[in-house]
Amino acid sequence: MDLFVIIGLLIVVYYSVYLILPSFLDCDILLAFKEKYGKSVSSLKGKTVWITGASAGIGEHLAYVLAKAGCKLILSARRIAELEQVKKTCLEENRNLTDNDVEVYPMDVLDLDSHEKAFEHVINKFGKLDILVNNAGRSQRAKWENIEIAVDKEMFNLNVFSILSLSRIAIKYFLKVGEGQIVNSSSLAGIVPAPMSATYCATKHALHGYFRPLFLEHPDNNISVTMICPGPVQTEFLAKSFTEKSGQNYGVATDTSKNKVSVERCAILMGVAIANELDEVWIATASSLRLVYLIYCFPNFAKWYVST
């Protein structure tokens, strides 16, 4: 058989695997493999993990997954009452954890000047930090041409610059102690475009652009970065989403849909990704995942798909 024919067949098989398997999965192929054959979330037992945006949604449920695994947790967000409730549930999930093992540390991640003090508090409290989970952020619903520049700035401040500020402090600490992990809640909107969310897409693309060079600069320092890219997840994210106008919330209740991954399932897969120190993971229902693979593998498909 001609060499070029063999190469062509291998390419067809390769892409076929990536187009067929997602029909039976709710995450990318490597993450699915690691969930079954890789390190379990319980391997994180004893790790100290700081989660921002921990008062609700994915951050809240990740806290429960990590608490059950035996991690020591720092829970941060602006809403103190909600954080206290999350802490209470964490302690119920794992009776071996004590009150001192789960710390509620309220903070506004937009206050960049407070980041150093917050980091010092974490180290003084637990003596170390192993994993920083940057989960704070907001989505958007707006038409591209109507978005005010003020909104672009506000979203980048929250979804990008607050993460960079806290992560750079953490990275300097990790370089000093010799190891550590940064986990960023990105989105499939940071991989492929999504309508009515231009600034949100831009912020998530920016995260990938900022963090991918980090490994190239420190390939031998035992520092890992895990980018979590969920598709639609069943959380109440729409109510607080940005619109095209500064200071305005979208204010619409999120509908329940079979096309969304449950927040509990998303948190479990996120825990697997963290335990296995995966670089980038995709989490979505089969229909969403299949579409993303098509757009990712065949860029011209997206234009055709939208125009038909």
N, C-alpha and C positions, 0 to 999 in steps of 0.2 A: 504494500500500500504506500502511496506517495506520502512523503514526510509532511507536506503542507495539508494533505487531507487529514492525517492523524492529528496535527495541531488544531485544525479546524474543528474536528470532532471533540477534542478535549475542551476547547473553548465552549462549544455548545453544551457539553455535559456540565461544565463548571457553572455556566449561567443558569442552566436548567435546575440544578440543585438549589440555587439561590432564589429561584422563582417558584419552585414547587414546595420545598420544605416549609416556607413561611405559612403555607395554607394549613399547617398542623401545629403551629407554634404561636406563642404570645410574646416572643422575644427573638433576638437574633440567634443564629445557629451556634455561635461560640458560647453565648450565655446559657443557652439550653443545654449544651454539652457539659458545661461546668456545673450547672445545677444538679446534674445526674452523676457526674464522675469527678468533679473537682472538689475543692475545699467547701465544707459546709459552713453556714453562718456561725455555728457554735465554735469554729476555730478562732473566732474573734474574742472569745472569753478573756476577760482581764484587760482588754484594750480600753483606753480612755478616748471617748469620741465626743466631739463638740458639734452639735447640730444647730444651725441658725434656721429661722423659719420653722420652729419646732412646735408651734402652738396649734397647728391644724394641718389637714391634708397629708401630703406625702411625708413631710418632716415628722409629723405626729406619729404616723404609723411606722415609719422607719425606727423611731425611738422604741416602740413596742417590740419590734423584731430584734433590735440590738439588746434591749433589756433582757429579753428571753434568752439571748445567747450569753448573757453574763457580762456585758460591757458596762463600764462606768460612764455615765452620761452627763454632759452639760447641755442644758436645754435653753435656747435663747430665742426671744421674739419680743415684741412690745407688750403683748397682752399677758399680764401676770396671772390673772385668774385661770386662763386657759392653760398656761404652762404648769401651774400647780396641779391641775386636773390630769394633765399628761403625765406628770411625775407620779401621781397617785396610781395611775393605771400601770405605769412601768413597774412599780414596786409590787403590784398585784400579779403582774406577768411572771415575775421571778422573786419568790419569797426569800431567796438567798441574798438578794441585794438589800443593803441597809439604806436608811435615809440619807446617809452621807455619800452614798454611791451615785446618787442622782441629784445634780445641782441645778436649780432654777436660777438662771442669770439673765434678767430682763435687759434688753438693749435695743437701740435703734441702729441698725447697720448703716444707715445713712449718716450717722454721726461718726465720721472717719476719725476724728480726734479722740474718740473713746476706745478705739480698737486696741491700742497698746495696753491701756489699763485693763481692758477685758481679758486680753491674753495673759497678762501677768496674774490676774485673779485665778484663771484656770490652772496655771502652772503652780501657783502657791497652794491652791486647793488640793490638787491631785498629784502634784510632783512631776507631772509629765502630760504631754498630749501626743496621742498616736495618730489620730485621724480627725481632720477638719471637714465637716460636711457643709458646704455652702448651698443652702436650700432656700434662703429667703429670695423672694422675687414675685413679680406680678405679670399677668398676661395682658392681652389687649384685644379690643374689637374696634376697628376704625377703618374708614376708607383712606387709601394711600394719599390722595390729593388733598384731603382735608386735615391731615395731622399737623398740629401746631409744632413748631420747632421746640417750644418749651416742653412739650410732651416727650419728644425725642431725648432731650437733655435729662428729664426726670427719670425716664426709663433706663437710660444708660447709667445714671448715677446709682440706681437701685440694683439693676440686673447685672451690671458689669463692674463699675468702679468700686462699689462697696466690697465686692468679692475679691477684686484685685488687692485692695488695701489690706484686708484681713489675711488673704493668702500669702502675700509677700512677707508679712510678719511671721506667719507659720513656717514658710519655706526657710527663712533665715534660722529659725529655731531647729527645724528638721536637719538642715545642713550642719548645725552645731552638734546635735546629738547623734547624727549618722543615719537616721531613717525617719520615715513619716509618709502619710498619704493625704492627698487633697481629693475630695469628692465634690464634683460640681453638678447640681441639678440643671442640666441643659434641656434640650427638647429635640424631637424630630424636626421641629421648625428651624433648628440650627443646622440641619443636614439638607433638607429640601424646603422650598418656599411654601408658605401657607397664606391663603388669602385673608384679608381683613386683619392682618397682624404684622404689618410691615416693620414697625419699630421693634416688636417682640422678636421677630425673625432676626433682625439685625443684631440685637443684643446677644442672642444665643450664638449666632455665627461669630460674633466678636469673642465670646468666651473660648471657642475652639481655636481661634486665631491667636489669642493670648497664651493659652496653656500648651499648645502643641510644641512651641519652641523650648519649653522648659526642660523636657527630656533631652533634647539635643544639647542643651548647655550643661546638664548634670546627668549624663547617662550611667555613671558609676557610683552614684551617691545613695542608692537604696531609697529614692524618693519616687513615689508613683502618683499619677494623676488619673482619676477615673471620671470620665464624662458620662453621666446618666442621661439618656435621650428618650424620654417617654413620648408616646403619641397621646391621643385622648385618654385621660384617666378620670374616673368617676370621683371628682372632688368639687367643692363649691368655689371654683376659681373665678367664675364669671362675675359674681357680685362685686368683687374688688378689682376687676380688670380695668386698665386704662382705656380711655376712648381717644378721640382726636383732640379733645379739649383739655387743657391743663386744669387740675383740681377736680375733674369729673370722674366718677366711677360708672362702670357699665350698668351695674345694679340689677342684673337679670339672674334669676335662679337657674342653676345648671340642671338640664334635663337628665333623666336616667336613660341610658342607652346601652344596648348590647354591643355597640361598636366601641365601647370604652372599657379599658382594663380596670378592674376594681382597685381601689387605693391600697387594699390589703395585699393583693397580689403584686402590685408594683413595688411595694415596700420589701416584700420577700425577695424578689428578683434583684432589687437594689442591694440588699444584704449579701446576696450571692456574689454580685459583681465586686463589692467591696472586699469580701473575704478572699476572692481570687485575684484581686488587684488588676482587673481588666481595664484596658485603656479607654474603650468606648463601648457602650451597650445601647441597644435599641429595645424598647418595650412598647408593645402595641398589640391590638387584636390582629388576627390573621388577615382580615381584609385591609386594614391600614398598613400592616407590615408588608404585604404583597405589593401594594401600590408604591410604597417608599422604595422598595427594592427595584421596581420597574423604572421609577424616575431616576434613581441613583445609578443603576447600571446602564440605562438607555436615556440619556439626558433629553434627546429629541422627542421622546415619548410624552414628556410632560406638556410640551407645547401642543402636540397633536391631541392629547387627552382633553386639555382644557378647551380647545377650539372645536371639538366635536359635540 
